[in-house]
């Protein structure tokens, strides 16, 4: 790989650090790039300062140059604003998917090309295959860490010059490599949650951006059983944080089964069957590498990261939307998330869940 330059998106974590190390060992000219995507004055608990220090120390250890770039405006305009609008509609968005499409593989890619890079690379657990000018996204060897779900919106242009050097490794192997070469973050805890929130409580964070009114927690037959802090803060299937555990005479766990955003009501029930759905409609579907010739086909799907794959029938509709019918009913499918399709190891792409057909409610 002599004279080939690759810019590695480095977060301060062990995965991107080992990515840079492996590429250096393979003979690439490696450049580290730390992206700042969130401004602390906008709220949230940001660990950027410590993360950048870890990037600096790792790059010095490996012997590669490094830069830092600020993409907070791109993040706010193209990811966070959409995130807030979805919550205001009562949906459950997944900003990590948009962050990859709109930031990590957009201005990052543009910056890398501007400094003469041939490739970009990240520490994602995924694999890529190039064949006949088509670029295929494959699941990682470590199924528990596979991140193709979060990459489902990447275009062929974005996948064309990307490398995923750790996609064939288990997480334990990545840490072993980091320890072997004395990287400072070899045993650093994996980041959790949404990147810009950090360790803060999610609901408290949202309150700083979306004011909400208290309302009623109600059973489907109209019995008021408690109060909520704002219907938009709750997710279908949620059972924690309802503060209903002490209601006398009731048995079993409470679940959020339905929301009425207009009237600010959250419906709860002990009956988990009410969470089951039979199909969904997805918009803005991004097929990888291209739209299939067959407008109806069978494959597997998931609508959450790490969720076990399940069998579905897919119908590509005339308006470009995609209907996904489940072979067996699925639990707590939320509008605003993404459904992602798979054929064996291939990730076929994904789309935004616009509408969910519940097995028991007829008004959706």
matplotlib code that plots the C-alpha trace (Angstrom):
import matplotlib.pyplot as plt

x = [0.0, 3.0, 2.0, -1.7, -3.0, -5.9, -7.5, -8.9, -11.8, -10.5, -12.8, -10.3, -11.6, -9.8, -11.5, -10.5, -7.0, -6.4, -7.8, -5.1, -2.4, -3.4, -3.4, 0.0, 1.3, -0.2, 1.9, -0.6, 0.3, -2.1, -3.5, -5.7, -8.7, -10.6, -14.1, -15.8, -19.5, -21.1, -20.6, -20.7, -22.5, -25.5, -25.9, -25.0, -22.0, -19.1, -16.0, -14.3, -11.3, -10.3, -11.1, -8.8, -6.0, -6.3, -6.2, -3.1, -1.3, -2.3, -1.2, 2.2, 2.6, 1.9, 3.8, 1.2, 0.1, -3.3, -5.8, -9.0, -12.0, -15.2, -18.4, -20.8, -22.8, -23.2, -24.3, -26.8, -28.3, -28.4, -28.8, -29.8, -32.6, -34.2, -33.8, -35.7, -38.5, -39.1, -39.4, -41.8, -44.0, -43.8, -41.4, -38.2, -35.4, -32.0, -29.5, -26.5, -27.7, -28.0, -24.7, -22.9, -24.6, -24.5, -21.3, -18.9, -19.1, -19.9, -17.9, -15.3, -15.0, -14.8, -12.1, -10.1, -10.2, -9.3, -5.9, -5.2, -6.5, -7.1, -9.3, -11.1, -11.4, -13.3, -13.4, -16.9, -17.5, -18.5, -17.0, -17.0, -16.7, -16.0, -17.1, -17.8, -18.0, -20.5, -19.8, -21.4, -21.8, -21.3, -21.9, -18.9, -17.4, -18.3, -22.1, -22.4, -20.5, -21.8, -22.6, -24.1, -27.4, -25.9, -24.4, -27.6, -28.0, -24.6, -24.6, -22.3, -20.3, -19.7, -18.8, -16.5, -13.3, -13.9, -12.0, -13.2, -10.0, -11.4, -14.6, -13.0, -11.9, -13.7, -13.7, -11.5, -8.9, -9.0, -8.2, -5.5, -3.8, -4.1, -2.6, 0.2, 1.3, 0.8, -2.0, -3.2, -6.8, -6.5, -8.9, -11.0, -14.7, -16.8, -18.9, -22.6, -25.7, -26.0, -22.6, -23.6, -25.4, -22.7, -23.6, -26.3, -29.9, -31.6, -35.0, -33.3, -31.2, -34.2, -36.0, -33.4, -34.6, -38.2, -40.4, -43.2, -46.3, -47.2, -50.1, -51.9, -50.8, -53.9, -55.1, -56.9, -60.2, -59.7, -58.5, -55.9, -53.0, -50.4, -48.7, -46.1, -43.6, -44.4, -45.8, -43.0, -40.4, -41.8, -41.2, -43.5, -42.5, -40.9, -41.4, -38.8, -39.3, -43.1, -43.2, -46.2, -44.6, -46.4, -50.0, -51.9, -53.7, -52.0, -49.8, -47.1, -45.1, -46.5, -45.6, -46.2, -48.4, -49.7, -49.2, -51.6, -49.3, -52.2, -54.0, -50.7, -51.8, -49.6, -51.4, -50.0, -50.9, -49.8, -50.6, -47.4, -49.3, -50.5, -46.9, -47.0, -46.9, -47.3, -45.8, -44.4, -43.9, -40.4, -39.5, -36.2, -35.1, -31.4, -30.8, -27.2, -25.8, -28.9, -32.7, -33.5, -35.1, -37.7, -40.3, -41.3, -38.8, -37.9, -35.0, -34.3, -34.6, -34.0, -35.3, -32.9, -29.1, -28.1, -31.7, -31.8, -32.6, -36.2, -37.9, -39.8, -41.4, -40.5, -42.6, -41.2, -44.1, -44.8, -44.1, -40.6, -41.6, -41.0, -43.5, -42.0, -44.3, -43.2, -43.5, -44.1, -45.3, -42.6, -42.5, -42.3, -41.6, -41.2, -41.8, -38.7, -36.3, -34.8, -35.5, -32.5, -32.6, -30.2, -29.5, -27.0, -23.9, -25.0, -26.7, -29.2, -29.8, -32.5, -35.2, -36.9, -39.9, -42.8, -45.8, -46.3, -49.3, -50.1, -51.8, -54.4, -55.0, -56.9, -56.1, -52.5]
y = [0.0, 2.3, 5.9, 5.2, 7.6, 6.7, 9.1, 7.3, 8.7, 8.5, 8.8, 8.1, 4.5, 1.3, 0.3, 3.3, 3.2, -0.4, 0.5, 3.1, 0.7, -2.1, 0.2, 1.5, -2.0, -2.8, 0.0, 2.8, 6.5, 6.9, 10.2, 10.4, 12.7, 13.6, 14.9, 17.3, 17.0, 18.6, 21.9, 21.5, 24.9, 23.2, 20.8, 17.2, 15.7, 15.8, 13.8, 15.3, 16.7, 13.3, 11.6, 14.0, 13.4, 9.6, 10.2, 12.4, 9.7, 6.9, 8.7, 9.6, 6.0, 4.7, 7.4, 9.1, 12.7, 13.8, 16.6, 17.8, 19.1, 20.7, 19.4, 20.7, 22.8, 19.9, 17.7, 20.3, 21.1, 17.6, 15.3, 16.9, 19.1, 16.0, 14.2, 16.8, 17.1, 13.3, 13.4, 16.3, 14.0, 11.3, 9.1, 7.4, 8.5, 6.9, 9.8, 7.4, 6.3, 9.8, 10.7, 8.2, 9.3, 13.1, 13.5, 10.6, 9.7, 13.1, 16.2, 13.7, 12.1, 15.5, 16.7, 13.5, 13.9, 17.6, 16.6, 14.0, 10.8, 7.8, 6.2, 6.8, 4.2, 3.9, 1.5, 0.1, -3.6, -4.2, -5.6, -4.3, -6.1, -4.4, -6.2, -4.9, -1.3, -2.3, -1.9, -4.4, -4.0, -7.2, -8.1, -8.3, -11.6, -10.5, -10.7, -9.2, -6.0, -5.9, -2.3, -2.6, -1.5, 1.9, 2.0, 1.1, 4.6, 4.8, 5.4, 3.7, 6.9, 6.8, 3.1, 3.3, 4.3, 3.2, 0.6, -1.4, -3.0, -4.6, -6.1, -9.6, -9.5, -10.2, -7.4, -9.5, -9.7, -5.9, -5.4, -8.0, -6.1, -2.8, -4.3, -6.0, -2.7, -0.7, 1.6, 3.8, 3.0, -0.8, -1.4, 1.8, 1.3, 1.3, 4.4, 3.9, 5.8, 8.6, 10.3, 13.8, 13.0, 10.9, 9.7, 12.2, 11.1, 11.1, 12.7, 15.5, 16.2, 16.4, 18.8, 21.4, 21.3, 20.2, 21.6, 19.3, 19.2, 16.6, 14.4, 11.2, 7.6, 5.8, 2.2, 1.5, 1.4, 5.0, 4.4, 7.0, 5.2, 7.9, 11.0, 11.3, 14.1, 14.5, 12.0, 12.6, 11.3, 7.7, 4.8, 2.0, -1.0, 1.1, -0.3, 1.6, 5.1, 4.9, 5.0, 2.6, -0.2, 0.5, 0.6, -1.6, -4.6, -4.7, -7.6, -7.8, -5.1, -2.0, -1.3, 1.7, 0.4, 3.5, 7.3, 10.1, 13.1, 15.5, 14.9, 14.2, 10.8, 7.7, 4.4, 1.6, -2.1, -5.3, -7.2, -7.5, -8.9, -5.3, -4.5, -6.9, -5.6, -7.5, -5.1, -1.6, 0.9, 2.4, 5.5, 6.9, 3.3, 3.0, -0.3, -1.6, -1.8, -1.1, -1.5, -5.3, -6.3, -8.4, -6.1, -8.8, -11.0, -12.8, -12.0, -11.2, -8.0, -6.2, -2.9, -2.5, -2.9, -6.4, -7.7, -11.3, -11.4, -12.5, -13.6, -11.1, -10.5, -7.3, -5.4, -2.4, -0.1, 2.1, 5.3, 4.0, 3.1, -0.4, -2.6, -5.2, -8.0, -10.1, -13.9, -13.7, -10.7, -8.5, -6.6, -2.9, -1.6, 2.1, 4.8, 6.9, 3.9, 2.1, -1.3, -3.0, -6.0, -8.9, -11.7, -14.0, -11.8, -9.1, -6.0, -5.0, -1.5, 0.1, 2.7, 5.0, 3.4, 5.7, 3.6, 0.4, -1.9, -3.1, -6.5, -5.1, -1.4, -0.5, 3.3, 3.0]
z = [0.0, -0.6, -1.1, -0.5, 2.2, 4.5, 7.0, 10.1, 12.0, 15.6, 18.6, 21.4, 21.7, 21.3, 18.0, 16.0, 17.6, 16.5, 13.1, 12.7, 14.0, 11.6, 8.6, 9.5, 9.7, 6.3, 4.7, 4.4, 5.0, 8.0, 9.2, 12.4, 12.4, 15.6, 14.9, 17.3, 16.7, 19.7, 21.5, 25.3, 25.7, 24.0, 26.9, 27.4, 29.1, 26.6, 27.0, 24.0, 25.9, 27.4, 24.1, 22.2, 24.7, 24.1, 20.3, 20.7, 22.8, 20.5, 17.4, 19.0, 20.0, 16.5, 14.9, 12.7, 12.2, 13.5, 13.0, 14.7, 12.8, 14.0, 12.5, 15.1, 12.6, 10.3, 13.2, 14.5, 11.1, 9.6, 12.6, 15.8, 14.4, 12.8, 16.1, 18.0, 15.4, 15.6, 19.4, 19.1, 16.9, 19.5, 17.5, 18.7, 16.4, 16.0, 15.4, 15.2, 11.8, 10.5, 12.1, 9.9, 6.8, 7.4, 9.3, 9.6, 5.9, 4.5, 5.7, 7.0, 3.6, 1.9, 4.3, 3.8, 0.0, 0.4, 2.0, -0.7, 0.9, -1.2, 1.5, 4.8, 7.5, 10.8, 13.7, 12.8, 13.1, 9.5, 6.4, 2.8, -0.6, -3.9, -7.1, -10.6, -9.5, -6.8, -3.1, -0.7, 3.0, 5.0, 8.7, 11.0, 12.2, 15.8, 15.6, 19.1, 17.9, 14.3, 13.4, 9.9, 11.4, 11.9, 8.4, 6.5, 5.0, 3.3, -0.4, -3.0, -3.2, 0.6, 0.5, -2.5, -0.7, 2.9, 4.8, 7.9, 9.1, 12.3, 10.8, 10.6, 14.3, 17.6, 20.2, 22.4, 19.7, 19.2, 22.9, 22.7, 19.9, 21.7, 24.8, 22.9, 21.4, 24.6, 23.5, 26.3, 25.7, 25.4, 28.2, 27.9, 28.5, 25.3, 24.8, 25.4, 24.4, 21.9, 21.3, 22.2, 25.5, 27.2, 30.7, 31.3, 32.0, 28.7, 29.8, 31.6, 28.5, 26.3, 28.6, 27.8, 24.2, 24.2, 27.0, 27.9, 30.1, 32.6, 31.6, 32.5, 32.5, 31.6, 30.9, 27.7, 29.4, 30.6, 34.2, 35.3, 37.1, 37.3, 35.8, 33.1, 32.4, 28.8, 26.3, 23.8, 26.3, 26.3, 24.0, 23.0, 25.1, 27.8, 31.3, 33.4, 34.7, 34.9, 38.7, 38.8, 40.7, 44.0, 42.7, 45.1, 43.8, 40.4, 39.3, 36.7, 35.0, 33.3, 29.7, 27.5, 24.7, 23.0, 22.9, 22.2, 21.5, 20.6, 24.0, 25.9, 27.1, 27.6, 27.7, 29.8, 30.2, 31.8, 28.5, 26.5, 23.6, 22.9, 21.9, 18.9, 15.3, 12.0, 9.4, 8.8, 6.1, 5.6, 3.6, 2.4, 1.8, 0.8, -0.9, -1.0, -3.6, -5.7, -5.8, -6.4, -9.6, -7.7, -6.2, -3.7, -2.0, 1.3, 3.6, 7.2, 9.1, 12.4, 13.7, 16.6, 16.9, 18.1, 17.7, 16.5, 12.8, 11.9, 8.6, 6.6, 3.2, 1.5, -1.0, -2.9, -3.4, -6.5, -4.5, -3.5, 0.0, 1.3, 3.1, 5.4, 6.6, 9.5, 9.4, 13.1, 15.1, 16.5, 19.8, 20.3, 16.8, 17.1, 14.4, 13.8, 14.1, 11.0, 9.7, 8.1, 5.7, 5.4, 3.0, 4.8, 5.5, 3.1, 4.5, 1.9, 3.3, 5.4, 5.7, 8.1, 9.9, 9.0, 10.0, 12.1, 11.9, 15.4, 15.8, 18.2, 17.5, 14.4, 14.3, 13.1]

ax = plt.figure().add_subplot(projection="3d")
ax.plot(x, y, z, "-o")
ax.set_aspect("equal")
plt.show()
